[in-house]
Amino acid sequence: MFLVMAYIEGLTVKDKIAERPLNLDEVLDIAAQTAQGLQAAHESGVVHRDIKSANVMVTPQGQAKIMDFGLAQLADRSKLTNTTTILGTPAYMSPEQALGEKTDRRTDIWSLGVVLYEMVTGRLPFEGERQEAVLHGITNEEPEPVTALRAGLPMELEWIIGKALAKGREERYQHAEDLLVDLRSLRKKLFAGKTSIVSGGPRLTQLGRPLAGERHSSSRILLAAMALLVLVSAVVAVLWLGSSVPGPEPTHRTFALSIESPAFWPSISPDGRYVAYLTKSSSAAGPTLWVQDLSQDEPRAVAGPEQEVWNIKPFSSPDSRFALFRAGPQLRRISVLGGAAVMVCEQLPDNTVGPWGGHL
């Protein structure tokens, strides 16, 4: 009897990262090829369950190959292994793997998100001296944003990694093909110079492209109010700077958000980079929390009715990376990139007054 296997020549992604920093085009190319390979495996009903940088080989021709299907599982056959047994490499495990729960294709998408994070930053999103510390980080903590660890990255990449590393499976990319589409789109934007690069500080860009769908009269009212708010703030800043700091007169840009349903509680982050607001449509069970990155063209829905958002003052905290909202008696925190909400306080008294002087 013979076991015949393909011989693959090249370096693993782990070896390539150790050898030199990977440029962004190379990162996106490897990630897109790996996502394409996972898509093919998932369409055949196979979940890899051990995607990591040491299991992705890159040939001298630049072709990425997924290696080592030793822990692979056929879909709908999870009973072949004990679901309480933790299988995989701890640093690349999804939250469901870390908890010994059932795995599916979204488990591989999480692990590819870890590899993508590692290729971009040269480090893992969740690290620790002991396995328990790593698993705790995976299930309970948010990783450092990639734009805080490496200069010159587009915000779209931070959003893609954030979605791949969403702790809730339903909030993650549902199919490898969806991740593949976003990676290819970002690569095209970079090639065409149509993406916003983070250079170390917040920026205001000219916005105004409306969302698809009908705009209601309340949207126009909010639109005018928000534009007026930003304009007045900018004028005050110009007058204050002009009276206290000699030099060229500061300039500013106005921006406008066009929203397709009634909205309330607009809030600007302390660093001036994000605007958060709630919308409520007649067809939805509850409000949706949106975050508009002022360097991007479109807002992002970061928390929906399923998270019971009902009262909010998003940027009451000085940390602009997170937004706060109330869900029933709880105070919850969620990343501006989306993902799973984390409970901050389990039981808030009614009519709790926050540090901003208003009701939460």
C-alpha positions in Angstrom: 0.0 0.0 0.0 1.2 3.5 -0.8 0.2 6.9 0.4 0.8 9.4 -2.4 0.9 13.2 -1.6 1.8 16.3 -3.5 5.3 17.7 -2.9 5.0 21.5 -2.3 8.2 23.6 -2.5 8.3 27.0 -0.9 8.0 28.8 2.5 5.2 28.8 5.0 3.6 32.1 5.8 5.1 31.8 9.3 8.6 31.5 7.8 8.0 34.4 5.4 6.8 36.7 8.3 9.9 35.8 10.3 12.2 36.5 7.3 10.9 40.0 6.5 7.8 42.2 6.9 5.3 41.5 4.1 4.1 44.3 1.9 0.4 45.0 1.8 -0.1 43.7 -1.8 1.5 40.4 -0.8 -0.6 40.1 2.3 -3.8 40.6 0.4 -2.8 38.2 -2.4 -1.9 35.4 0.1 -5.1 36.0 2.1 -7.3 36.1 -1.0 -5.7 32.8 -2.3 -6.2 31.2 1.1 -9.8 32.3 1.2 -10.3 30.9 -2.2 -8.9 27.5 -1.1 -11.2 27.5 2.0 -14.1 28.3 -0.2 -13.4 25.2 -2.3 -13.0 23.1 0.8 -16.2 24.4 2.4 -18.1 23.7 -0.8 -17.0 20.1 -0.6 -18.2 20.0 3.0 -14.8 20.1 4.6 -13.9 22.3 7.6 -10.1 22.6 8.1 -10.1 23.5 11.8 -6.4 24.3 12.0 -5.7 27.2 9.7 -2.6 29.0 10.8 0.5 30.7 9.3 2.5 27.5 9.5 -0.2 25.6 7.5 -0.2 28.0 4.5 2.7 27.4 2.1 3.7 29.9 -0.6 5.5 28.5 -3.6 8.3 30.4 -5.4 5.7 31.3 -8.0 3.6 33.1 -5.3 0.9 30.4 -5.2 -0.6 29.8 -1.7 -1.4 26.2 -0.7 -3.4 25.2 2.4 -1.6 22.3 4.2 -2.3 19.7 6.9 -5.9 18.7 6.9 -5.2 16.4 9.8 -7.9 17.9 12.0 -10.4 18.5 9.1 -14.0 17.6 9.7 -16.8 16.7 7.3 -19.8 18.9 7.7 -22.7 17.5 9.7 -20.4 14.8 11.2 -19.3 16.6 14.3 -20.1 13.5 16.4 -16.9 11.8 15.1 -15.1 13.8 17.8 -16.1 14.8 21.3 -17.4 18.3 21.1 -15.9 19.1 24.5 -12.4 18.3 23.2 -10.4 21.4 22.2 -8.7 20.7 18.9 -6.4 23.1 17.0 -3.6 25.6 17.7 -4.6 27.8 20.7 -3.5 31.2 19.2 -5.5 30.6 16.0 -8.6 29.1 17.7 -12.0 30.7 17.2 -14.1 31.4 20.4 -16.3 28.4 19.7 -13.2 26.1 19.4 -11.8 27.6 22.7 -15.1 26.7 24.4 -15.2 23.2 22.9 -18.3 24.0 20.9 -19.4 22.7 17.5 -17.3 24.1 14.6 -18.3 25.1 11.1 -16.9 27.0 8.1 -16.9 30.2 10.1 -14.3 28.7 12.4 -11.9 28.6 9.5 -12.8 32.2 8.6 -11.8 33.3 12.1 -8.5 31.5 11.9 -7.8 33.1 8.5 -8.5 36.5 10.2 -5.8 35.7 12.7 -3.3 34.8 9.9 -4.2 38.1 8.1 -3.7 40.0 11.4 -0.3 38.2 11.8 0.8 39.0 8.2 0.0 42.7 8.7 1.5 43.3 12.1 4.0 40.5 12.6 2.3 39.4 15.8 -0.7 37.5 16.9 -3.9 39.2 18.0 -4.2 37.2 21.2 -1.0 36.3 23.0 0.0 35.0 26.5 2.6 33.0 28.3 0.1 30.3 29.1 -2.6 28.6 26.9 -5.3 29.7 29.4 -4.4 33.4 29.0 -4.6 33.1 25.2 -8.0 31.4 25.3 -9.3 34.0 27.7 -8.3 36.7 25.3 -9.9 35.0 22.4 -13.2 34.6 24.2 -13.3 37.9 26.2 -11.0 40.6 24.8 -10.6 42.7 21.6 -7.3 42.7 19.8 -5.3 45.9 19.3 -6.4 47.5 16.0 -3.9 46.9 13.2 -3.8 50.6 12.3 -2.4 51.2 15.8 0.5 48.8 15.2 1.5 49.6 11.6 1.4 52.9 9.7 0.1 53.3 6.2 -2.8 50.8 6.4 -6.2 51.4 4.9 -9.2 51.6 7.2 -11.0 49.0 5.0 -8.3 46.4 6.0 -9.0 47.1 9.7 -12.7 46.6 9.1 -12.1 43.4 7.2 -10.0 41.9 9.9 -12.4 43.1 12.6 -15.3 41.3 10.8 -13.3 38.1 10.4 -12.5 38.2 14.1 -16.0 38.9 15.3 -16.5 36.7 18.4 -20.1 35.9 17.5 -20.3 33.5 14.5 -23.4 35.2 13.2 -21.5 38.6 13.1 -18.5 37.1 11.3 -18.2 36.6 7.5 -20.6 33.8 6.8 -18.7 32.4 3.8 -15.1 32.5 2.7 -16.4 33.9 -0.6 -17.6 37.0 1.1 -14.2 37.6 2.6 -12.6 36.9 -0.7 -14.8 39.6 -2.4 -13.7 42.2 0.2 -10.0 41.3 -0.1 -10.1 41.6 -3.9 -12.0 44.8 -3.8 -9.5 46.4 -1.4 -6.6 45.2 -3.5 -8.2 46.9 -6.6 -8.8 50.1 -4.6 -5.1 50.2 -3.4 -3.9 49.7 -7.0 -6.2 52.5 -8.2 -5.3 54.8 -5.2 -8.9 55.0 -4.1 -8.6 54.0 -0.5 -8.0 56.0 2.7 -4.7 55.4 4.4 -4.3 55.9 8.1 -1.3 58.1 8.7 -1.5 58.6 12.4 -4.4 61.0 13.0 -8.1 61.6 12.2 -9.1 63.2 9.0 -12.3 64.8 7.6 -13.1 64.1 4.0 -15.9 65.3 1.8 -18.8 62.9 2.3 -22.4 63.0 1.0 -23.1 59.9 -1.2 -26.6 58.8 0.0 -27.5 55.3 1.0 -29.7 53.3 -1.4 -33.4 53.6 -0.6 -35.9 56.3 0.1 -35.0 59.2 2.3 -37.7 60.5 4.7 -38.3 64.1 5.8 -36.9 63.3 9.2 -33.7 62.4 7.6 -33.4 65.7 5.9 -34.0 67.4 9.3 -31.3 65.4 10.9 -29.0 66.0 7.9 -29.3 69.7 8.3 -28.9 69.6 12.1 -25.8 67.5 11.9 -24.3 69.7 9.2 -25.0 72.8 11.2 -23.5 71.2 14.3 -20.3 70.4 12.6 -20.2 73.8 10.9 -20.7 75.6 14.2 -18.0 73.5 15.9 -15.6 74.2 13.1 -16.3 78.0 13.3 -15.7 78.0 17.0 -12.5 76.1 16.6 -11.3 78.5 13.9 -12.1 81.5 16.1 -10.4 80.0 19.2 -7.3 79.0 17.3 -7.1 82.3 15.5 -7.2 84.2 18.8 -4.6 82.1 20.6 -2.2 80.7 18.0 -0.4 82.9 15.5 0.1 81.6 12.0 -2.0 80.6 9.0 -5.7 80.6 9.3 -7.0 77.0 10.0 -9.2 75.5 7.4 -12.1 73.0 7.8 -14.4 70.9 5.7 -18.1 70.2 6.2 -19.6 66.8 5.8 -23.1 65.5 5.5 -24.7 62.2 6.4 -27.7 61.0 4.4 -29.8 58.6 6.4 -32.7 56.5 5.1 -34.8 56.2 8.3 -35.5 58.3 11.4 -32.4 58.7 13.5 -31.5 60.0 16.9 -28.6 60.4 19.3 -25.9 61.5 16.9 -22.6 61.5 18.8 -19.0 62.5 17.7 -16.1 60.5 19.1 -13.5 62.4 21.2 -10.9 62.1 18.5 -13.2 63.5 15.9 -12.9 60.4 13.7 -16.4 58.8 14.1 -20.0 59.8 14.3 -22.4 57.3 15.8 -26.2 57.3 15.7 -29.3 55.1 15.9 -31.9 54.4 13.3 -35.2 52.7 13.7 -37.3 51.4 10.7 -40.9 50.2 10.9 -39.9 46.7 9.8 -37.2 46.2 12.4 -37.8 44.9 15.9 -35.5 47.6 17.4 -32.9 50.3 16.6 -29.6 49.8 14.8 -26.4 51.5 15.9 -24.4 52.9 13.0 -20.9 54.3 13.1 -19.6 56.6 10.3 -15.9 56.7 9.9 -15.3 60.2 8.5 -12.6 58.9 6.3 -15.0 56.5 4.6 -17.9 56.9 2.2 -20.4 54.6 3.9 -21.5 54.1 7.6 -21.2 50.7 9.2 -23.9 48.9 11.2 -22.2 47.7 14.4 -25.1 46.7 16.6 -28.6 45.7 15.5 -32.0 44.8 17.1 -30.7 41.4 18.1 -28.4 43.2 20.7 -31.4 45.1 22.1 -30.0 48.5 21.6 -32.5 51.0 23.0 -30.7 53.9 24.7 -27.3 55.3 23.8 -24.7 58.0 24.3 -22.0 56.2 22.3 -18.9 58.3 22.9 -19.3 59.1 26.6 -16.0 57.3 27.1 -12.7 58.9 26.1 -11.7 55.8 24.2 -12.9 56.4 20.6 -12.3 52.7 19.7 -15.5 51.7 21.4 -19.2 52.8 21.7 -21.4 52.3 24.7 -25.1 51.5 24.6 -27.8 50.4 27.0 -29.6 47.1 26.5 -32.3 46.5 29.1 -30.6 47.0 32.5 -27.1 46.4 31.1 -24.4 48.8 29.9 -22.6 47.2 26.9 -19.5 48.2 24.9 -18.9 47.4 21.3 -16.0 48.1 18.9 -16.6 50.8 16.2 -15.6 48.0 13.8 -18.5 45.8 14.9 -18.3 42.4 16.5 -19.7 41.1 19.7 -20.8 43.5 22.4 -19.2 43.1 25.9 -21.1 43.8 29.1 -19.6 46.6 31.1 -22.3 46.8 33.9 -24.9 44.1 34.5 -27.5 46.2 36.3 -28.0 49.9 35.7 -30.5 51.8 37.9 -33.3 53.5 36.0 -32.6 57.0 34.6 -28.9 56.5 35.2 -27.1 59.8 34.6 -23.8 59.6 32.8 -20.7 61.9 33.0 -22.1 63.9 30.1 -25.0 65.1 32.3 -27.7 63.3 30.4 -29.7 60.1 30.8 -28.1 56.9 29.5 
